[in-house]
Amino acid sequence: SLRAAGAIAVTAVISARMGASMTNKVKPKTLKKGFGAWLLLVSMVIMAKALRLLPVHSSVTHAGATAALLPLSGLGIASGLVSGLLGVGGGTVLVPVLALAFAFPQSEAQGSA
């Protein structure tokens, strides 16, 4: 959704610069551990949902058109900081959060990221 992508992009662009400026203030080992922990967490949640150990909520068609802008903007700030700090694409953060927390269909989550 253009609306969701816009809310995320505007805030992410601003916060990515802040994240990049923080990179040399954090130990590389700490950055690697944090990124690894994020990947493990997302993997475990996806696996738990696939095995029906966690509740599976249906995706909301056109979720980007109905999701509140404030949480999407907050997600943009967080993903921009992480992207700038770790040097990873925003999709590493955005796609799982949009799909798992905001109930975006996978294709819409990828398109909005």
C-alpha positions in Angstrom: 0.0 0.0 0.0 1.3 3.4 -1.0 -0.1 4.9 2.2 1.7 2.5 4.5 4.9 2.6 2.5 4.9 6.4 2.6 4.4 6.5 6.4 7.2 4.0 6.9 9.6 5.5 4.3 9.4 9.1 5.5 10.3 8.2 9.1 12.8 5.5 8.1 14.8 7.9 5.9 15.2 10.3 8.8 16.1 7.7 11.4 18.5 5.7 9.2 20.9 8.6 9.3 20.8 8.6 13.1 21.3 4.8 13.2 24.3 5.1 10.9 25.9 7.8 13.1 25.5 5.5 16.1 27.4 2.6 14.4 30.9 3.5 15.5 29.6 4.0 19.1 28.6 0.3 19.4 30.9 -2.6 19.4 30.7 -4.8 16.3 30.3 -7.9 18.4 27.3 -6.3 20.1 25.7 -5.4 16.7 26.2 -9.0 15.5 24.6 -10.4 18.6 21.7 -8.1 18.3 21.1 -8.9 14.7 21.4 -12.6 15.3 19.0 -12.4 18.2 16.5 -10.6 16.0 16.8 -13.2 13.3 16.3 -16.0 15.8 13.3 -14.4 17.4 11.6 -13.9 14.0 12.4 -17.4 12.9 11.0 -18.9 16.2 7.7 -16.9 15.9 7.2 -17.9 12.3 7.9 -21.5 13.1 5.6 -21.4 16.2 2.8 -20.0 14.0 3.4 -22.6 11.3 3.2 -25.3 13.9 0.1 -23.7 15.4 1.8 -23.2 18.8 0.9 -19.5 18.6 -2.4 -18.1 17.4 -2.5 -17.5 13.7 -4.5 -14.4 12.7 -5.8 -14.1 9.2 -4.1 -11.5 7.0 -6.1 -8.4 6.5 -6.6 -7.6 2.8 -5.4 -4.1 2.1 -4.0 -3.8 5.6 -1.9 -0.8 4.6 -5.0 1.2 3.8 -6.5 0.6 7.2 -3.5 0.4 9.6 -3.1 3.4 11.8 -0.4 5.8 10.6 1.2 6.4 14.1 2.2 2.7 14.6 3.4 2.5 11.0 5.5 5.7 11.5 6.9 4.2 14.7 7.9 1.1 12.8 9.5 3.3 10.2 11.6 5.0 12.9 12.6 1.7 14.4 13.5 0.1 11.1 15.4 3.1 9.9 17.5 3.1 13.1 18.2 -0.6 12.8 18.9 -0.4 9.1 21.4 2.4 9.6 22.9 0.8 12.7 23.4 -2.7 11.2 23.6 -1.8 7.5 20.8 -4.3 6.7 17.9 -3.6 4.4 14.7 -2.4 6.0 12.9 -5.5 4.7 14.8 -7.6 7.3 12.9 -5.7 10.0 9.8 -4.5 8.2 8.5 -7.6 6.4 8.3 -9.8 9.5 6.8 -7.1 11.6 4.2 -6.1 9.0 3.3 -9.7 8.4 3.3 -10.9 12.0 2.2 -7.8 14.0 0.2 -5.8 11.5 -1.5 -8.7 9.7 -0.3 -7.6 6.3 -0.5 -10.3 3.6 3.0 -11.4 2.7 2.9 -9.8 -0.7 1.7 -6.5 0.7 4.3 -6.6 3.5 7.0 -7.1 0.9 5.6 -4.3 -1.3 5.4 -1.9 1.5 8.9 -2.6 2.7 
